[in-house]
């Protein structure tokens, strides 16, 4: 009889502990989602920012600006790589006009530079935790991410004008514009992190 009561008591305690842990996890995720949402309101494309970063809610601590900026950079890099691969594949399309081919070739170069700069920025962000060199590391990150954004916009500009195939132009521009918007958001969150850290 006492064994059954003890067993019941133990399972009740375990259920309460599991329920408490689950509740704490749900609360933390909820706080992280709110933090991501409010932070994204400071970016140029808040809706895209929130949609792209809410999947990181379990990894981003509420009010951790570095983790948020790092996640935003990772999203930008992933999309930049994908866009670069897509444009590179499109250069092999048959029947391209010389102007279209040149615009794509230039875009491949631009996107390659963008990927390189975003990759360097992620590594540099990882070294920005110390107080002494913080400003120097963050200045490098801000410079590279700004340059990556310029690369994205230069690629898009190459497809302006009427001498381009509408479908090709739309397919490439739509992908690269998303990369530019994500990179713009990442830069806004990096600037926010830098200013709050130095305040």
C-alpha positions in Angstrom: 0.0 0.0 0.0 2.7 2.5 1.0 4.7 1.5 -2.1 1.8 2.4 -4.3 1.3 5.8 -2.5 5.1 6.5 -2.8 5.0 5.7 -6.5 2.0 7.9 -7.0 3.6 10.7 -5.1 6.8 10.4 -7.0 5.1 10.5 -10.4 3.1 13.5 -9.3 6.3 15.3 -8.3 7.8 14.4 -11.7 4.7 15.7 -13.5 4.8 19.0 -11.7 8.5 19.4 -12.4 8.1 18.6 -16.1 5.1 21.0 -16.2 7.1 23.8 -14.5 10.1 23.2 -16.9 7.8 23.3 -19.9 6.1 26.4 -18.6 9.5 28.1 -18.1 10.5 27.1 -21.7 7.3 28.5 -23.1 7.7 31.7 -21.2 11.3 32.1 -22.4 10.3 31.5 -26.0 7.4 33.9 -25.6 9.8 36.6 -24.2 12.3 35.9 -27.0 9.6 36.3 -29.7 8.5 39.6 -28.1 12.1 40.8 -28.0 12.7 39.9 -31.6 9.4 41.6 -32.7 10.2 44.8 -30.8 13.8 44.9 -32.1 12.6 44.3 -35.7 10.5 47.5 -35.4 13.7 49.5 -35.5 14.6 48.0 -39.0 13.6 49.2 -42.4 11.7 46.0 -43.2 10.2 44.9 -39.8 7.8 42.2 -41.1 10.6 40.5 -43.1 12.9 40.9 -40.1 10.5 39.2 -37.7 9.5 36.4 -40.2 13.2 35.6 -40.8 14.3 35.7 -37.2 11.4 34.2 -35.2 12.7 30.7 -36.0 15.7 31.5 -33.8 13.5 32.3 -30.7 14.8 29.3 -28.8 18.5 30.3 -29.4 18.2 34.1 -28.8 18.1 35.2 -25.2 15.7 38.1 -24.5 17.6 41.4 -24.7 20.7 39.8 -26.1 21.5 42.2 -29.0 24.6 40.3 -30.0 22.8 37.0 -30.5 20.0 38.8 -32.5 22.5 40.7 -34.8 24.5 37.4 -35.3 21.3 35.5 -36.3 20.3 38.3 -38.7 23.8 38.1 -40.3 23.4 34.3 -40.6 20.1 34.7 -42.4 21.5 37.3 -44.8 24.5 35.1 -45.6 22.3 32.0 -46.2 20.1 34.0 -48.6 23.1 35.7 -50.3 24.7 32.3 -51.0 21.4 31.0 -52.4 20.9 34.0 -54.6 24.5 33.8 -55.9 24.1 30.2 -56.8 20.8 31.0 -58.6 22.3 33.8 -60.6 25.3 31.7 -61.5 23.0 29.0 -62.8 21.0 31.5 -64.8 24.2 32.6 -66.7 24.1 29.2 -68.4 20.6 29.9 -69.8 20.5 29.6 -73.6 19.6 32.5 -75.9 20.7 35.3 -73.5 21.4 38.7 -75.0 24.9 40.1 -74.5 23.5 42.7 -72.2 21.7 40.2 -70.1 24.7 37.9 -69.8 27.0 40.8 -68.8 24.5 42.0 -66.1 24.3 38.4 -64.7 28.1 38.0 -64.8 28.5 41.3 -62.9 25.8 40.2 -60.5 27.6 36.9 -59.8 30.7 38.9 -58.9 28.7 41.3 -56.7 26.9 38.5 -54.9 30.2 36.7 -54.4 31.7 39.8 -52.8 28.5 40.1 -50.7 28.8 36.5 -49.4 32.5 37.1 -48.7 31.9 40.3 -46.7 29.0 38.8 -44.7 31.1 35.7 -43.9 33.9 37.9 -42.6 31.3 40.0 -40.6 30.0 36.9 -38.8 33.6 35.9 -37.8 34.3 39.4 -36.6 31.1 39.6 -34.6 32.3 36.5 -32.7 35.4 38.4 -31.6 33.5 41.5 -30.5 32.7 40.3 -27.0 35.8 41.8 -25.3 35.5 45.4 -24.0 38.9 46.7 -25.2 38.6 46.1 -29.0 34.9 46.2 -29.2 34.7 49.5 -31.2 37.3 48.3 -33.7 35.6 44.9 -34.4 32.2 46.5 -34.7 33.5 49.2 -37.1 34.8 46.4 -39.3 31.5 44.6 -39.2 29.5 47.8 -40.0 31.9 48.5 -42.9 31.6 45.1 -44.4 27.9 44.7 -44.0 27.4 48.2 -45.6 29.6 47.1 -48.5 27.6 43.9 -48.9 24.4 45.9 -49.1 26.0 48.1 -51.8 27.0 44.9 -53.7 23.4 43.7 -53.5 22.0 47.0 -54.8 24.6 47.2 -57.6 23.5 43.8 -58.8 19.8 44.9 -58.8 20.7 48.2 -60.6 22.4 46.1 -63.4 19.0 44.8 -64.4 17.3 48.2 -64.8 16.3 49.3 -68.3 14.2 47.8 -71.0 16.7 45.7 -72.8 16.3 42.8 -70.5 14.1 39.7 -70.6 11.2 40.4 -68.2 11.2 36.9 -66.7 14.9 36.7 -66.2 15.1 40.2 -64.7 12.1 39.6 -62.4 13.5 36.2 -61.1 16.9 37.5 -60.3 15.9 40.9 -59.0 13.3 39.4 -56.6 15.9 37.1 -55.0 18.6 39.8 -54.7 16.2 42.4 -53.4 15.3 40.0 -50.5 19.0 39.6 -49.8 19.4 43.4 -49.8 16.4 43.9 -47.4 17.7 41.2 -45.0 21.2 42.8 -45.1 19.7 46.2 -44.4 17.9 44.7 -41.4 21.0 43.0 -40.2 22.9 46.3 -40.4 20.2 48.1 -38.4 20.4 45.5 -35.7 24.2 45.6 -35.7 24.1 49.4 -35.4 21.7 49.0 -32.5 23.9 46.5 -30.7 27.0 48.7 -31.2 25.3 51.8 -29.9 23.7 50.0 -26.8 27.0 48.3 -26.0 29.0 51.5 -26.1 26.3 53.6 -24.2 
